[in-house]
Amino acid sequence: MRSALDRLTSWFGFALAAVLIVAGALLAYGSSFISDNVKEQLSQQNITMPTADKLTTQAQKDALTKYAGQKMTTGDQAKAFADHYILVHMNTQSNNKTYEEVSGEYMKAVKTAPDAAETKALGDLRQSLFMGNTLRGLLLNAYAFGTMATVAMWAAIGAFLGGIVFLVLGALGLRHAKRVETPARA
C-alpha cells in the first residue's frame, strides 16, 4: 500500500513539474517578448534623456541623473522622464493646473472673449497640456509593460525552480517506493 501511494504521489509530482516547466517557458517567452517590444517602441521614438545641466529640481536630479544623455529604451527610463521631466514642465507652464482645469477656463474664455490674447494663450496652454498628458500616458504604459516583463521573468524563474524541486521530489518518491516494496517481497 505504501509503495503504491509513493508512486502515485511521485507521478503527480512529475506532472506538476512538467506544468511548472511549461509555465516557466511561457512566462520567460512572454517576458522576453514584452521587453523586446518596449525597447523597440521606445527606441523608435528616439528620445534622449535630458543631460544633468537641464535638470532644475533636486527631484529631477535624483530621478534622471542616472539616465542622463542615454537613449530611452526601458520602462524605468520612460517613467522617470514622464514623472520628473514632462510633468515638471507641464506644472511649471500651468501653475500646477491640470489639463481639465485649463480646458474649462479656455472653454469659458472662448464664450466670453473669443478673440482675446488671454484666450489664445489659454488655448495654447491647453494644447501643450494635452500633448504632454498624451506623451506621459504613452510613456507610463511603456513603464507598465516593462514592469509586467520583469514580473513575468521572476515568475518564470520561480516556476522553473518549482519544477526542478518537484522533479527531484518525484524521483526521491519513486526511489522510496522501491525501497518500501523490496523489503515487503523478502
C-alpha positions as CSV (number, residue, x, y, z in Angstrom):
1,M,0.0,0.0,0.0
2,R,2.8,2.5,0.9
3,S,4.6,1.7,-2.3
4,A,1.5,2.5,-4.4
5,L,0.9,5.8,-2.5
6,D,4.6,6.8,-3.1
7,R,4.3,6.0,-6.8
8,L,1.0,7.9,-7.1
9,T,2.5,11.0,-5.3
10,S,5.7,10.8,-7.3
11,W,3.8,10.7,-10.7
12,F,1.7,13.6,-9.5
13,G,4.9,15.5,-8.7
14,F,6.3,14.7,-12.2
15,A,3.1,16.0,-13.7
16,L,3.2,19.2,-11.6
17,A,6.9,19.6,-12.5
18,A,6.0,19.4,-16.2
19,V,3.3,22.0,-15.8
20,L,5.6,24.3,-13.9
21,I,8.4,23.9,-16.5
22,V,6.0,24.6,-19.4
23,A,4.6,27.6,-17.5
24,G,8.1,28.9,-16.8
25,A,9.0,28.6,-20.5
26,L,5.8,30.5,-21.5
27,L,6.5,33.2,-18.8
28,A,10.1,33.6,-20.0
29,Y,8.9,33.9,-23.6
30,G,6.3,36.5,-22.5
31,S,8.9,38.5,-20.6
32,S,11.3,38.5,-23.5
33,F,8.5,39.4,-25.9
34,I,7.3,42.3,-23.8
35,S,10.8,43.6,-23.0
36,D,11.8,43.5,-26.7
37,N,8.6,45.4,-27.7
38,V,9.1,48.0,-25.1
39,K,12.7,48.6,-26.2
40,E,11.8,48.6,-29.8
41,Q,8.9,51.0,-29.4
42,L,10.8,53.4,-27.2
43,S,13.9,53.3,-29.4
44,Q,11.8,54.3,-32.4
45,Q,10.8,57.5,-30.6
46,N,14.4,58.5,-30.5
47,I,14.1,60.2,-27.1
48,T,17.3,61.2,-25.4
49,M,17.2,61.5,-21.7
50,P,18.0,65.1,-20.5
51,T,21.5,65.8,-19.5
52,A,22.4,66.9,-16.0
53,D,22.5,70.6,-16.9
54,K,18.8,70.5,-18.0
55,L,17.7,69.2,-14.6
56,T,16.4,72.0,-12.4
57,T,15.0,70.4,-9.3
58,Q,16.5,68.0,-6.8
59,A,13.7,65.5,-7.5
60,Q,14.7,65.7,-11.2
61,K,18.3,65.2,-10.4
62,D,17.6,62.2,-8.1
63,A,15.4,60.5,-10.7
64,L,17.1,61.4,-14.0
65,T,20.8,61.8,-13.4
66,K,21.5,58.0,-13.8
67,Y,19.9,58.2,-17.3
68,A,21.5,61.5,-18.4
69,G,22.2,61.6,-22.1
70,Q,21.1,58.0,-22.7
71,K,18.6,56.9,-25.4
72,M,15.3,55.9,-23.8
73,T,14.8,52.2,-24.2
74,T,13.4,50.9,-20.9
75,G,10.2,51.3,-19.0
76,D,12.0,52.7,-15.9
77,Q,13.5,55.4,-18.1
78,A,10.1,56.2,-19.5
79,K,8.5,56.6,-16.0
80,A,11.3,58.8,-14.8
81,F,11.1,61.0,-17.9
82,A,7.3,61.2,-17.7
83,D,7.1,61.9,-14.0
84,H,10.1,64.1,-13.4
85,Y,10.6,65.9,-16.7
86,I,7.4,66.2,-18.7
87,L,5.2,66.6,-15.7
88,V,7.5,69.2,-14.1
89,H,7.4,71.2,-17.4
90,M,3.6,70.9,-17.6
91,N,3.1,72.0,-14.0
92,T,5.5,74.9,-14.5
93,Q,3.6,76.2,-17.5
94,S,0.2,75.8,-15.9
95,N,0.9,76.8,-12.3
96,N,0.1,73.2,-11.3
97,K,-3.3,73.2,-13.0
98,T,-4.4,70.1,-14.8
99,Y,-5.5,69.8,-18.4
100,E,-9.1,69.6,-17.3
101,E,-8.9,72.8,-15.3
102,V,-7.2,74.8,-18.1
103,S,-9.6,73.3,-20.6
104,G,-12.5,74.5,-18.5
105,E,-11.0,78.0,-18.3
106,Y,-10.4,78.0,-22.0
107,M,-14.0,77.0,-22.8
108,K,-15.3,79.8,-20.6
109,A,-12.9,82.3,-22.2
110,V,-14.0,81.3,-25.7
111,K,-17.6,82.1,-24.8
112,T,-16.8,85.5,-23.2
113,A,-13.8,86.8,-25.2
114,P,-13.0,84.5,-28.1
115,D,-10.5,86.9,-29.7
116,A,-8.6,88.0,-26.6
117,A,-4.9,87.3,-26.2
118,E,-5.6,85.6,-22.9
119,T,-8.0,83.2,-24.7
120,K,-5.3,82.4,-27.3
121,A,-2.8,81.8,-24.5
122,L,-5.2,79.5,-22.7
123,G,-5.8,77.6,-25.9
124,D,-2.0,77.2,-26.5
125,L,-1.6,76.1,-22.9
126,R,-4.5,73.7,-23.2
127,Q,-2.9,72.2,-26.4
128,S,0.5,71.8,-24.7
129,L,-1.0,70.1,-21.6
130,F,-3.0,67.8,-23.9
131,M,0.2,66.8,-25.8
132,G,2.1,66.4,-22.5
133,N,-0.6,64.3,-20.9
134,T,-0.7,62.1,-24.1
135,L,3.0,61.6,-24.1
136,R,3.1,60.9,-20.4
137,G,0.3,58.3,-20.8
138,L,2.2,56.5,-23.6
139,L,5.4,56.5,-21.6
140,L,3.7,55.3,-18.5
141,N,2.2,52.5,-20.5
142,A,5.7,51.5,-21.6
143,Y,6.7,51.5,-17.9
144,A,3.7,49.3,-17.0
145,F,4.6,46.8,-19.7
146,G,8.2,46.9,-18.7
147,T,7.1,46.1,-15.1
148,M,5.0,43.2,-16.4
149,A,8.0,41.8,-18.2
150,T,10.1,41.9,-15.0
151,V,7.3,40.2,-13.0
152,A,6.9,37.6,-15.7
153,M,10.7,36.8,-15.7
154,W,10.7,36.4,-11.9
155,A,7.6,34.2,-12.1
156,A,9.4,32.1,-14.8
157,I,12.4,31.7,-12.5
158,G,10.1,30.6,-9.7
159,A,8.2,28.2,-12.0
160,F,11.5,26.7,-13.2
161,L,12.8,26.3,-9.6
162,G,9.4,24.8,-8.5
163,G,9.6,22.4,-11.5
164,I,13.1,21.3,-10.5
165,V,12.0,20.7,-6.9
166,F,9.1,18.6,-8.0
167,L,11.2,16.6,-10.3
168,V,13.7,15.8,-7.5
169,L,10.9,15.0,-5.1
170,G,9.2,12.8,-7.6
171,A,12.5,10.9,-8.2
172,L,13.0,10.5,-4.5
173,G,9.5,9.3,-4.1
174,L,10.0,6.6,-6.7
175,R,13.2,5.6,-5.1
176,H,11.4,5.4,-1.7
177,A,8.6,3.3,-3.3
178,K,11.2,0.7,-4.5
179,R,12.8,0.6,-1.0
180,V,9.4,0.0,0.7
181,E,8.5,-2.6,-1.9
182,T,11.7,-4.6,-1.8
183,P,11.6,-5.5,2.0
184,A,7.9,-6.4,1.6
185,R,8.8,-9.1,-1.0
186,A,11.5,-10.5,1.1
